[in-house]
Amino acid sequence: QVQLVESGGGLVETGGSQRLSCAASGSAFIDVMGWYRQAPGKQRELVASITSGGTTNYADFVKGRFTISRENAKSTVYLQMNSLKPEDTAVYYCYVVAGRTRTKYWGQGTQVTVSS
């Protein structure tokens, strides 16, 4: 079992920055860590991911603005969000893929609201 605790989020103005953090606990080996988001009335969509080896993947709509990173020693993943736009407003969910079964675990979600 893996538990995820997210922090960060809140209200920010257009063009501003925020950093999200997600700390994982548990004994399973954590491979992929990342973030999804879900806006009202929309499907959940992948924002960014990073493997245990440091390979990153970004959705086109955040490339050049968001940066994902992780500290393996702390089992923590970060999402630095710059140049935020109103369309970035959503609940952001941390996830990890862990264990031999490569189970996906989810955080509780944190609201990010970008005011125009």
N, C-alpha and C positions, 0 to 999 in steps of 0.2 A: 504494500500500500504506500502511496505517496500523497502527502498533503501539501497544498499550495496556499500560500498567503500572499496576497497582492497588496501593494501600497502605491500611493501616488494618485494622480487623477484629480478632478475638480474642474473649476471654471477658469478659463483663460481667454484672453482676447485674440482675435485674428492676428496672425503673425508671431504670436508668442510661442513659448516652449514649455514642455513638461517632460518629466521623466517618470516612467512606471517601473516598479520593481516587483519581482515575484520570487519568493524564497520557497524552495522545496525541502520537505523533510521526509525521512523514511530510508529504508535500507536498500532499495532497488537501485540498480545502475541507471542513471539518467542519460539517455542519448540525446534526443532532440528536445529543445526548449523553444517556445515561441509565443506568439500573440495572435489572437483572432479579435475581430470586433463585430459588433452587431448594432446597427442603427435601427430606430423604430420602423417597423414595417418592412424591414429588409432581412435577407438571410445573413447568417454569420459568414464572415469572409476572412481568409488568412491575411494577416498583415506582414508578418516576418517570422522567420525561424532561424535557428542556429544549432548546428550539431555539436557533439562533444569535441569534435576536432576543430571546430571554429568555422566551418563552412556556413555561410549565410545565404538566405533567400528572402527576397522582398517582393511584395506586390508592386505592380507598376505605379499605382497611385501614391506610393510613399517613397519611391526611389529618389534619393537626393535630399530627402527631408528627415526621414527617420533612420535611426541607427540602432541595431540590436547588438547586445553584447552579453557575456556571461562570465561569472566567476565560478569555476568548477569546484574550487575548494569550499565555497559557501553555498553551492547548489542554487545559485541565484541568477536570474536573467533580468536584463534591463532593456527598456525601450526608451531611447531618447528621441523625443518628438520635437522637431523645430519647424518653423514656418507653418504653424497650424492654420487650418482653414475651417470654416463652419461645417463643411462636409466631412470633417474628421470627427464630428460629434457622434459618439457611440458609447456603448459599454464595451470595454476592452477586457478580454479574457486571456489569462495566461494558460498555457498548457505544456505538458511534458509527455514524452514517450519514454517509458521506462520498463525495466525488467526484461526477462527472457521472452515474455509474451508480447512485448512491445505494446503494452497497454497505454492508452492515452488518458491522462488525468487532467482535470480542469480546475482552475481557480474560481473564486466566487464572482469575479467580475468587478470592474471599477469604472465608474462613469467619468467620461471626459466630455466636457462641454466647451465648445469654442464659440464665443460670441462674435457677432458680426458688427 
